Amino acid sequence: MLSARHITVTGYVQGVGFRYACCQQARVLGLSGWVRNAGDGSVEIYAAGEGEALDALVAWCHDGPPGARVKDVRVNPASSSMTGEKFQIRI
């Protein structure tokens, strides 16, 4: 079943390749959506797709790429309006 999640990752997650690695992971999982740095130092992610793939991305976010130090991952349901669009990095 298709659904979507809005994910906020806090900690030392900017300047360590988090967005790039997240984008690669999401594409491997077949998800649509985007990832961007937020002004408060967190990383914000919108992902849409199959439930198991979304769960896998959330699990990945708890560790992130090498060099990241994740403090917290908040997950909220979201509208699945972007289903089918290629996952991308937003500036």
Contacts in CASP RR format, 6 or more apart in sequence:
PFRMAT RR
TARGET T0000
AUTHOR 0000-0000-0000
METHOD contacts of the structure
MODEL  1
MLSARHITVTGYVQGVGFRYACCQQARVLGLSGWVRNAGDGSVEIYAAGE
GEALDALVAWCHDGPPGARVKDVRVNPASSSMTGEKFQIRI
1 50 0 8 1.000
1 51 0 8 1.000
2 48 0 8 1.000
2 49 0 8 1.000
2 50 0 8 1.000
2 51 0 8 1.000
2 80 0 8 1.000
2 83 0 8 1.000
3 48 0 8 1.000
3 49 0 8 1.000
3 51 0 8 1.000
3 54 0 8 1.000
3 77 0 8 1.000
3 80 0 8 1.000
4 46 0 8 1.000
4 47 0 8 1.000
4 48 0 8 1.000
4 49 0 8 1.000
4 54 0 8 1.000
4 77 0 8 1.000
4 78 0 8 1.000
4 79 0 8 1.000
4 80 0 8 1.000
4 81 0 8 1.000
4 82 0 8 1.000
4 83 0 8 1.000
5 45 0 8 1.000
5 46 0 8 1.000
5 47 0 8 1.000
5 48 0 8 1.000
5 54 0 8 1.000
5 57 0 8 1.000
5 58 0 8 1.000
5 75 0 8 1.000
5 76 0 8 1.000
5 77 0 8 1.000
5 78 0 8 1.000
6 44 0 8 1.000
6 45 0 8 1.000
6 46 0 8 1.000
6 75 0 8 1.000
6 76 0 8 1.000
6 77 0 8 1.000
6 78 0 8 1.000
7 44 0 8 1.000
7 45 0 8 1.000
7 46 0 8 1.000
7 47 0 8 1.000
7 57 0 8 1.000
7 58 0 8 1.000
7 61 0 8 1.000
7 73 0 8 1.000
7 74 0 8 1.000
7 75 0 8 1.000
7 76 0 8 1.000
8 38 0 8 1.000
8 42 0 8 1.000
8 43 0 8 1.000
8 44 0 8 1.000
8 45 0 8 1.000
8 72 0 8 1.000
8 73 0 8 1.000
8 74 0 8 1.000
9 18 0 8 1.000
9 42 0 8 1.000
9 43 0 8 1.000
9 44 0 8 1.000
9 45 0 8 1.000
9 61 0 8 1.000
9 64 0 8 1.000
9 70 0 8 1.000
9 72 0 8 1.000
9 73 0 8 1.000
10 41 0 8 1.000
10 42 0 8 1.000
10 70 0 8 1.000
10 71 0 8 1.000
10 72 0 8 1.000
10 73 0 8 1.000
10 74 0 8 1.000
11 41 0 8 1.000
11 42 0 8 1.000
11 68 0 8 1.000
11 69 0 8 1.000
11 70 0 8 1.000
11 71 0 8 1.000
11 72 0 8 1.000
12 67 0 8 1.000
12 68 0 8 1.000
12 69 0 8 1.000
12 71 0 8 1.000
13 41 0 8 1.000
13 42 0 8 1.000
13 43 0 8 1.000
13 64 0 8 1.000
13 68 0 8 1.000
13 69 0 8 1.000
13 70 0 8 1.000
14 37 0 8 1.000
14 41 0 8 1.000
14 43 0 8 1.000
16 65 0 8 1.000
16 66 0 8 1.000
16 67 0 8 1.000
16 68 0 8 1.000
17 65 0 8 1.000
17 68 0 8 1.000
18 35 0 8 1.000
18 43 0 8 1.000
18 64 0 8 1.000
18 65 0 8 1.000
18 68 0 8 1.000
19 35 0 8 1.000
19 36 0 8 1.000
19 37 0 8 1.000
19 43 0 8 1.000
19 89 0 8 1.000
20 65 0 8 1.000
20 89 0 8 1.000
21 64 0 8 1.000
21 65 0 8 1.000
22 35 0 8 1.000
22 43 0 8 1.000
22 45 0 8 1.000
22 57 0 8 1.000
22 60 0 8 1.000
22 61 0 8 1.000
22 64 0 8 1.000
22 65 0 8 1.000
23 35 0 8 1.000
23 87 0 8 1.000
23 88 0 8 1.000
23 89 0 8 1.000
25 57 0 8 1.000
25 60 0 8 1.000
26 33 0 8 1.000
26 35 0 8 1.000
26 45 0 8 1.000
26 47 0 8 1.000
26 57 0 8 1.000
26 87 0 8 1.000
27 86 0 8 1.000
27 87 0 8 1.000
29 53 0 8 1.000
29 56 0 8 1.000
29 57 0 8 1.000
30 49 0 8 1.000
30 50 0 8 1.000
30 53 0 8 1.000
30 87 0 8 1.000
31 47 0 8 1.000
31 48 0 8 1.000
31 49 0 8 1.000
31 53 0 8 1.000
31 54 0 8 1.000
31 57 0 8 1.000
31 87 0 8 1.000
32 47 0 8 1.000
32 48 0 8 1.000
32 49 0 8 1.000
32 82 0 8 1.000
32 83 0 8 1.000
32 84 0 8 1.000
32 85 0 8 1.000
32 86 0 8 1.000
32 87 0 8 1.000
33 46 0 8 1.000
33 47 0 8 1.000
33 48 0 8 1.000
33 82 0 8 1.000
33 85 0 8 1.000
33 87 0 8 1.000
33 88 0 8 1.000
34 45 0 8 1.000
34 46 0 8 1.000
34 82 0 8 1.000
34 87 0 8 1.000
34 88 0 8 1.000
34 89 0 8 1.000
34 90 0 8 1.000
35 43 0 8 1.000
35 44 0 8 1.000
35 45 0 8 1.000
35 46 0 8 1.000
35 87 0 8 1.000
35 88 0 8 1.000
35 89 0 8 1.000
35 90 0 8 1.000
36 43 0 8 1.000
36 44 0 8 1.000
36 89 0 8 1.000
36 90 0 8 1.000
36 91 0 8 1.000
37 43 0 8 1.000
37 44 0 8 1.000
38 44 0 8 1.000
45 57 0 8 1.000
45 61 0 8 1.000
46 78 0 8 1.000
46 82 0 8 1.000
47 54 0 8 1.000
47 57 0 8 1.000
47 87 0 8 1.000
48 54 0 8 1.000
48 78 0 8 1.000
48 80 0 8 1.000
48 81 0 8 1.000
48 82 0 8 1.000
48 83 0 8 1.000
48 84 0 8 1.000
49 80 0 8 1.000
49 83 0 8 1.000
58 73 0 8 1.000
58 75 0 8 1.000
61 70 0 8 1.000
61 73 0 8 1.000
62 70 0 8 1.000
62 73 0 8 1.000
63 70 0 8 1.000
64 70 0 8 1.000
END
